[in-house]
Amino acid sequence: MMRRSLPLIALVALAVTVFAAWMHPGVLDPANVGWLIDGHDRGQSAIGLAAYLRAGGPWPLLHQPLLGAPEGMTLLFTDSIPLLGILLGPVARWLPPGLQFLGLWYLACMLLQVGFAWAIVRPRARDGLSAWLCAALLALMPVLINRYGHASLCAQWLILWALWLHLDPVRSRSHLWWAAVLATAALVHSYLLLIVAAIWASAMLRAFWVEPRRWRTLAGSVGVAALVVAIVALHGVLGQHFASTGTYGAFPVALDAWWNPANPSYAALLPSSPDDGHGFEGFQYLGAGLIALLLIGLGWSVAGAARGVTLAVPWDALRRLAWLVPALLVLAVVAIGPQPKIWGAPLWTAHLSPALIDALDPVRAGGRLFWPATYTLVIAVLLVICSMPRAALILAGALALQLVDLMPMLAAVRATSAVADSSGTYRRTHDPRWDALIARAGSIDFQPPNPFADLALMEEVTWRAVRLCRPVRFTYAARETAMMRARLDAEALDFQAGRIDPTRLYVLLDGTVPGALTARVRRLDGVAIIPPSASALPPRCR
């Protein structure tokens, strides 16, 4: 029994070790919030989930009324991992307000990343040690480590899950398996849903082409698609009209992304182009260890072919991966965008029509869509290496090289979560009078309604408001409906004209005060505010 348990123990130890190198262990404390509300996107993810647990609609609906009030907003558009809302919703009334669960989510993502990596490689590896080393390399994927700022997008184990199904001759034909991974992806993030759907479509294309009972493939695919549509409807987004940001093409993947870290402080061994601020979404760096494996695998394959030697590579798995090429090419075109770049500089620019840019706005962070190509390449390389003599020795050397190369990146990312206790929750709003002001207000209004004016301040005040169950009229969201944007613009014009609601607490993010309201402005912790002058009925919360 102990011998049978050793692989599981080794995999858990691997996941926990990589997690501890990636995140400070203090993030696992649900009461530790300070590392989140510091002006970055993952803070909004925690705020959205906290708002849902504080005053969400009837379970399993995923709408919360506190953020973006009075319309409210779905968890999907606050990047708040609807899956956690589904899991925690039934017990929300017994949870104290003001907890965060993202630290546990990050740990779960690493455990699942390692687990699916092992499931893919172990049946095709010469021995357990080689498979464990492959799992370690897939756990240290830079595209995963670098996504710390978006908790939902750290669920890259969904890509591995889909590839595991695609590679298995039996499971790839099971519509139940595909329904499970697609449903889970639909409850995590829309980009991951699109990526998993591309892998599923490739598997169905293969099944339709080679399987004798094509009608079963077609009927099962329709059923799976209907389930996904039902989950999207659960998010409450069907039939909505969303305002376009007009920014498609601003976040592409560069043509040299696999070997260009795009951040000089992230890689210890390979040079980087200057960081121009646009490499984050398109970050696809493989790391020195995986690049070395790619070169070794290519060299061994070419040398074997030149000698006329039949290589003992897992050809069936590689042929199945080849079925992904059409879908990966489509995603790559969207990811590269209208301005292909190399070494940080554009090669040319294709001028797209405004209508096309608006149509592509749902995938404006197009660089993310190159992730499945990166994972497919890495898995193909690892399977080839596992078929080589002395595979474990080669993989161990590559892992050591990968660790040396990524040490600066791991240290930089870990430092962002190093607030290890709940005593440092607030950095900008220390004064205890904040809670009294917020509790007295009917709602909180940020002016101007622009998160980039001062997102850190927004997050601290919003976290206090959610704890106290007070609606916030403007919030940082992944998507805004056209109706919500029109309301926010109208309220901003009213504010500039001096027309305000006496029940609201106004927080002036950029400190600009309209002349008509100068006499009403107060300062708290150096922040310009207009306190409420009338009371309002508090909303109902759990």
C-alpha positions in Angstrom: 0.0 0.0 0.0 2.9 2.4 0.8 4.4 1.7 -2.6 1.2 2.4 -4.3 0.8 5.7 -2.4 4.3 6.9 -3.3 3.4 8.5 -6.6 0.5 10.4 -5.0 2.7 11.6 -2.2 5.4 12.7 -4.6 2.9 14.6 -6.8 1.3 16.4 -3.8 4.8 17.3 -2.5 5.7 18.6 -6.0 2.6 20.8 -6.2 3.0 22.2 -2.6 6.7 22.9 -3.3 6.0 24.8 -6.5 3.1 26.6 -4.9 5.3 27.8 -2.0 7.9 29.1 -4.5 5.1 30.9 -6.4 2.9 32.2 -3.5 3.5 33.2 0.1 1.9 30.5 2.3 0.1 33.3 4.2 -2.4 33.6 1.3 -4.1 30.4 2.4 -5.5 32.3 5.4 -9.0 33.4 4.4 -8.7 36.4 6.8 -5.6 37.7 5.0 -6.9 40.2 2.5 -4.1 42.8 2.3 -2.2 41.0 -0.4 -5.2 41.2 -2.7 -6.6 44.8 -2.5 -3.5 46.6 -3.7 -4.7 48.0 -7.1 -4.4 44.9 -9.2 -6.9 42.7 -11.1 -6.9 39.8 -8.6 -8.2 42.2 -5.9 -11.4 42.8 -8.0 -11.7 39.0 -8.3 -11.8 38.6 -4.6 -14.1 41.6 -4.2 -16.6 40.2 -6.7 -16.8 36.8 -4.9 -17.1 38.5 -1.5 -20.0 40.6 -2.8 -21.8 37.5 -4.1 -21.4 35.7 -0.9 -22.6 38.8 1.0 -25.7 39.6 -1.0 -26.0 37.3 -4.0 -29.2 36.3 -5.6 -30.9 32.9 -5.1 -28.5 30.0 -5.7 -27.4 28.9 -8.3 -27.9 32.2 -10.0 -24.5 34.0 -10.3 -25.6 37.6 -10.1 -24.8 40.0 -7.3 -26.4 43.3 -6.6 -23.7 45.2 -4.7 -21.2 46.0 -7.4 -22.3 48.1 -10.3 -25.5 48.9 -8.4 -28.4 49.3 -9.1 -28.1 46.9 -12.0 -25.6 44.6 -10.3 -23.2 42.3 -12.1 -22.6 38.7 -12.8 -19.5 37.0 -11.3 -18.2 36.3 -14.8 -17.6 40.0 -15.4 -15.8 40.7 -12.2 -13.5 37.8 -13.0 -14.6 36.2 -9.7 -14.6 32.5 -10.7 -18.3 31.6 -10.8 -17.3 28.0 -9.9 -16.4 29.2 -6.5 -19.7 31.0 -6.2 -21.5 27.7 -7.1 -19.5 25.8 -4.5 -19.6 28.4 -1.7 -23.1 29.8 -2.3 -25.0 27.1 -0.3 -23.0 27.9 2.8 -22.6 31.7 2.3 -25.1 32.6 5.1 -22.8 30.9 7.6 -19.6 32.5 6.4 -18.4 35.7 8.1 -18.1 38.7 5.8 -14.7 39.8 4.5 -13.0 36.5 3.7 -11.0 35.6 0.7 -10.7 32.2 -0.9 -8.2 33.0 -3.7 -5.2 31.6 -1.9 -6.9 28.2 -1.6 -7.9 28.5 -5.3 -4.2 29.1 -6.3 -3.2 26.0 -4.4 -6.0 24.0 -6.0 -4.9 25.1 -9.4 -1.3 23.9 -8.8 -2.5 20.6 -7.4 -4.7 20.0 -10.5 -2.0 21.3 -12.9 0.4 18.6 -11.5 -2.3 15.9 -11.5 -3.4 16.3 -15.1 0.2 16.7 -16.2 1.0 13.3 -14.6 -2.1 11.8 -16.1 -1.0 12.8 -19.6 2.6 11.7 -19.4 2.6 8.7 -17.1 1.1 6.2 -19.6 3.6 7.2 -22.2 6.8 7.5 -20.1 9.4 4.9 -19.5 9.2 5.2 -15.7 7.6 7.0 -12.9 10.6 9.3 -12.4 10.5 10.6 -15.9 6.8 11.2 -15.6 7.3 13.1 -12.3 9.9 15.3 -13.9 7.6 16.1 -16.8 4.9 17.0 -14.3 7.3 19.3 -12.6 8.2 21.1 -15.9 4.5 21.5 -16.7 3.9 22.9 -13.2 6.7 25.4 -13.8 5.2 26.7 -17.1 6.0 30.4 -17.2 2.6 31.1 -18.8 1.0 29.8 -15.6 3.4 31.4 -13.1 3.0 34.8 -14.8 -0.8 34.7 -14.6 -0.8 35.4 -10.8 -2.6 38.6 -11.4 -5.7 36.9 -12.8 -6.8 34.1 -10.4 -9.3 32.6 -12.8 -6.8 32.3 -15.6 -4.5 30.3 -13.4 -6.9 27.4 -14.1 -4.7 26.3 -17.0 -5.2 22.7 -15.7 -8.4 23.0 -17.8 -6.2 23.0 -20.9 -4.3 19.9 -19.6 -7.6 18.2 -18.8 -8.9 18.8 -22.3 -5.6 17.6 -23.8 -5.7 14.5 -21.6 -9.2 13.7 -23.0 -8.1 14.4 -26.6 -5.1 12.1 -26.3 -7.0 9.1 -24.8 -8.7 6.9 -27.5 -11.6 6.0 -25.2 -12.2 9.2 -23.3 -12.0 11.4 -26.4 -15.2 9.7 -27.6 -17.0 10.3 -24.4 -19.4 13.2 -24.5 -19.9 13.0 -20.8 -16.2 13.7 -20.2 -16.2 16.6 -22.7 -19.4 18.0 -21.0 -17.6 17.9 -17.7 -14.5 19.9 -18.8 -16.5 22.4 -20.9 -19.0 23.0 -18.1 -16.2 23.6 -15.7 -14.4 26.0 -18.1 -17.7 27.9 -18.6 -17.8 28.4 -14.8 -14.2 29.7 -14.6 -13.4 32.1 -17.5 -14.6 32.8 -21.0 -11.1 32.7 -22.5 -10.5 29.2 -21.0 -13.9 28.1 -22.3 -12.9 29.2 -25.8 -9.6 27.4 -25.6 -11.2 24.2 -24.3 -13.9 24.4 -26.9 -11.3 24.6 -29.6 -9.7 21.4 -28.3 -13.1 19.7 -28.1 -14.0 20.8 -31.6 -10.7 19.3 -32.8 -11.5 16.0 -31.1 -15.0 16.0 -32.6 -13.6 16.7 -36.0 -11.3 13.7 -35.7 -14.1 11.5 -34.4 -16.5 12.6 -37.2 -13.7 11.9 -39.8 -12.6 8.4 -38.5 -15.4 7.0 -36.5 -18.1 4.8 -38.3 -21.1 6.2 -36.4 -20.9 9.9 -37.3 -24.5 10.5 -36.2 -23.6 9.7 -32.6 -20.7 12.2 -32.8 -23.0 14.8 -34.2 -25.8 14.2 -31.7 -23.5 14.1 -28.7 -21.7 17.3 -29.8 -25.1 19.1 -30.1 -25.9 18.0 -26.5 -22.6 19.2 -25.1 -23.0 22.5 -26.9 -26.5 22.9 -25.5 -25.1 22.4 -22.0 -22.5 25.1 -22.5 -25.1 27.5 -23.8 -27.3 26.8 -20.7 -24.4 27.7 -18.4 -23.7 30.9 -20.3 -27.3 31.7 -19.9 -26.9 31.1 -16.1 -24.4 33.9 -16.1 -27.2 36.2 -17.3 -25.2 37.6 -20.3 -27.3 36.4 -23.2 -29.2 39.2 -25.0 -27.1 41.9 -23.3 -25.4 44.6 -25.4 -21.8 45.3 -24.2 -19.8 48.4 -24.8 -16.7 47.9 -26.9 -13.4 49.1 -25.7 -11.9 49.3 -29.2 -8.7 47.7 -28.0 -8.4 44.5 -29.9 -4.8 44.1 -31.1 -3.3 46.0 -28.2 -2.5 42.7 -26.3 -1.0 40.3 -28.9 1.4 37.5 -28.8 4.8 38.3 -30.4 6.2 36.0 -33.0 9.3 35.3 -30.8 7.3 34.8 -27.6 8.5 31.3 -27.0 12.1 32.4 -26.5 11.7 36.1 -25.6 10.9 36.6 -21.9 9.6 40.1 -22.8 10.5 41.2 -19.3 14.3 41.7 -18.6 13.8 40.9 -14.9 12.0 37.6 -15.4 14.7 35.3 -17.0 18.2 34.7 -15.7 19.6 32.9 -18.7 18.1 34.3 -21.9 18.0 37.9 -23.1 14.7 39.8 -23.3 13.3 42.6 -25.4 12.5 45.8 -23.5 9.4 45.6 -21.4 6.9 47.9 -23.3 4.0 46.9 -21.0 2.2 45.0 -23.8 3.9 41.6 -23.3 1.8 40.4 -20.3 -1.2 39.1 -22.2 0.9 37.6 -24.9 3.6 36.2 -22.6 4.4 32.7 -23.9 8.1 32.2 -22.8 9.0 28.6 -22.5 12.0 28.9 -20.1 15.5 27.8 -20.8 14.9 24.2 -19.7 12.0 23.6 -22.1 13.8 25.3 -24.9 16.7 23.0 -24.3 14.4 20.0 -24.5 12.9 21.3 -27.7 16.3 21.5 -29.3 17.3 18.1 -28.0 14.1 16.5 -29.2 14.5 18.1 -32.7 18.1 17.1 -32.9 17.5 13.5 -31.9 14.5 13.2 -34.3 16.5 14.6 -37.2 19.5 12.5 -36.5 17.4 9.3 -36.3 15.7 10.1 -39.6 19.0 10.7 -41.3 20.3 7.3 -40.1 17.0 5.7 -41.2 16.3 4.6 -37.6 12.7 4.0 -36.5 12.3 6.0 -33.4 10.3 4.7 -30.4 8.2 7.8 -30.1 4.5 7.7 -29.2 3.3 8.3 -32.8 -0.4 7.8 -31.9 -0.3 10.6 -29.4 1.6 12.9 -31.7 -0.9 12.2 -34.5 -3.8 13.0 -32.2 -2.1 16.3 -31.3 -1.7 17.0 -35.0 -5.5 17.2 -35.2 -5.3 20.3 -33.1 -3.4 22.2 -35.8 -6.4 23.8 -37.6 -7.9 25.1 -34.4 -4.5 26.3 -33.1 -3.9 28.2 -36.4 -7.2 30.0 -36.1 -6.4 30.9 -32.5 -2.9 32.0 -33.4 -4.2 34.4 -36.1 -6.4 36.1 -33.5 -3.6 36.0 -30.9 -1.0 37.7 -33.2 -3.5 40.4 -34.2 -3.2 43.0 -36.9 0.4 44.1 -35.8 2.8 41.1 -35.7 5.7 41.9 -33.4 9.2 40.5 -33.0 11.7 41.6 -30.3 9.1 44.2 -29.2 8.9 46.0 -32.5 6.0 45.7 -35.0 6.8 44.3 -38.5 3.7 45.8 -40.2 0.2 46.9 -39.4 -3.0 45.7 -41.0 -5.7 48.4 -40.5 -8.9 46.7 -39.4 -12.3 48.3 -39.8 -13.9 49.7 -36.6 -16.7 47.2 -37.0 -14.3 44.2 -37.0 -12.4 45.6 -34.0 -15.7 45.9 -32.1 -16.6 42.3 -33.2 -13.3 41.0 -31.8 -13.6 43.0 -28.6 -14.7 39.9 -26.6 -11.2 38.5 -27.3 -9.3 41.7 -27.1 -6.6 40.1 -24.8 -5.9 37.9 -27.8 -2.4 36.8 -26.7 -4.0 34.4 -24.2 -5.4 32.4 -27.1 -1.9 31.1 -27.9 -1.7 29.2 -24.6 -3.1 25.9 -26.2 -0.4 26.1 -28.9 2.3 26.5 -26.2 0.9 23.6 -24.1 0.6 21.3 -27.2 4.2 22.0 -28.2 5.5 21.3 -24.7 3.5 18.1 -24.3 4.7 16.9 -27.7 8.3 17.6 -26.8 8.0 15.9 -23.4 6.5 12.8 -25.0 9.4 12.6 -27.5 12.0 13.1 -24.7 10.3 10.4 -22.6 10.9 7.9 -25.5 14.6 8.6 -25.5 17.3 6.6 -23.7 18.3 8.2 -20.4 15.1 10.3 -20.5 15.1 10.8 -16.7 18.6 12.2 -16.8 17.8 14.6 -19.6 14.6 15.7 -17.9 16.4 16.3 -14.6 19.0 18.5 -16.3 16.2 20.5 -18.1 14.3 20.9 -14.8 17.5 22.3 -13.1 18.0 24.7 -16.0 14.4 25.8 -15.9 14.6 26.5 -12.2 17.8 28.6 -12.5 16.2 30.6 -15.4 12.9 31.2 -13.7 14.2 32.1 -10.2 13.9 35.9 -10.7 10.4 35.5 -12.0 9.3 33.3 -9.1 10.9 35.7 -6.6 9.1 38.7 -8.2 5.7 37.0 -8.3 6.0 35.6 -4.8 6.8 39.1 -3.4 3.4 40.3 -4.6 1.7 38.0 -2.1 4.1 38.5 0.8 1.5 40.3 3.0 1.1 37.3 5.4 -1.3 38.5 8.0 -4.7 40.3 8.2 -3.4 43.3 10.2 -2.2 45.0 7.0 -5.4 45.0 5.1 -5.7 48.7 4.5 -2.8 50.9 3.3 -4.7 53.9 2.1 -7.8 54.0 4.3 -6.5 53.6 7.9 -8.9 55.9 9.7 -11.6 54.0 11.6 -14.2 56.6 10.5 -14.3 55.1 7.0 -16.6 52.3 8.2 -19.0 54.7 9.9 -19.2 56.8 6.8 -19.8 53.9 4.5 -22.4 52.4 6.9 -24.3 55.7 6.9 -24.4 55.9 3.1 -27.1 54.5 0.9 -24.4 53.7 -1.7 -20.8 54.5 -2.7 -20.0 56.5 -5.8 -16.5 56.9 -7.3 -15.8 59.9 -9.4 -14.6 59.8 -12.1 -15.9 56.4 -13.0 -12.5 55.2 -14.2 -10.7 52.5 -12.3 -7.3 53.6 -13.6 -7.6 56.9 -11.7 -6.8 55.1 -8.5 -7.6 51.4 -8.4 -5.9 50.7 -5.1 -8.1 53.2 -3.3 -11.2 51.9 -5.1 -10.5 48.4 -4.0 -10.0 49.3 -0.3 -13.2 51.4 -0.2 -15.1 48.7 -2.1 -13.9 46.0 0.2 -15.1 47.9 3.2 -18.5 48.6 1.5 -19.0 44.9 0.7 -18.2 43.9 4.2 -20.9 46.4 5.4 -23.3 45.4 2.6 -23.4 48.8 0.9 -24.0 49.1 -2.9 -21.1 50.5 -5.0 -22.3 52.2 -8.1 -19.1 51.9 -10.1 -16.8 48.9 -10.1 -13.9 47.6 -12.2 -15.3 45.1 -14.5 -14.1 42.9 -17.4 -17.3 43.9 -19.4 -19.8 46.7 -19.0 -23.2 46.7 -20.6 -23.9 49.7 -22.8 -26.8 50.6 -20.4 -24.5 50.7 -17.4 -21.9 52.8 -19.2 -24.6 55.3 -20.3 -25.7 55.5 -16.6 -22.2 56.1 -15.4 -21.5 58.8 -18.0 -24.7 60.5 -17.0 -23.9 60.4 -13.3 -20.4 61.8 -14.1 -21.9 64.7 -15.9 -24.3 65.4 -13.0 -21.4 65.3 -10.6 -19.4 67.8 -12.7 -22.5 70.1 -12.7 -22.8 69.9 -8.9 -25.9 67.7 -8.8 -25.4 64.9 -6.3 -27.4 62.4 -4.3 -27.5 63.4 -0.6 -27.6 59.7 0.5 -24.3 58.7 -1.3 -20.7 58.8 -0.2 -18.7 60.3 -3.0 -15.0 59.3 -3.3 -13.0 61.5 -5.6 -10.4 59.2 -7.2 -8.3 61.9 -8.9 -9.0 64.6 -6.3 -10.7 66.9 -8.8 -13.5 68.9 -7.2 -16.2 70.7 -9.3 -16.5 74.3 -8.3 -20.1 74.0 -7.2 -19.1 71.3 -4.6 -16.0 72.7 -3.1 -17.6 73.6 0.2 -18.9 70.1 0.7 -15.6 68.3 0.2 -13.8 66.8 3.2 -10.6 64.8 3.4 -10.0 61.5 5.2 -6.6 59.9 5.0 -5.8 62.5 2.4 -8.7 61.3 0.2 -11.2 63.9 -1.1 -14.7 62.8 -0.2 -18.2 64.2 0.0 -20.0 62.5 2.9 -23.7 61.7 2.8 -26.0 64.3 4.2 -29.1 62.1 4.4 -29.8 58.5 5.5 -31.0 55.7 3.3 -32.5 52.2 3.9 -29.8 49.6 4.0 -30.0 46.7 1.5 -30.8 43.2 2.5 -27.8 40.9 2.9 -27.2 37.4 4.0 
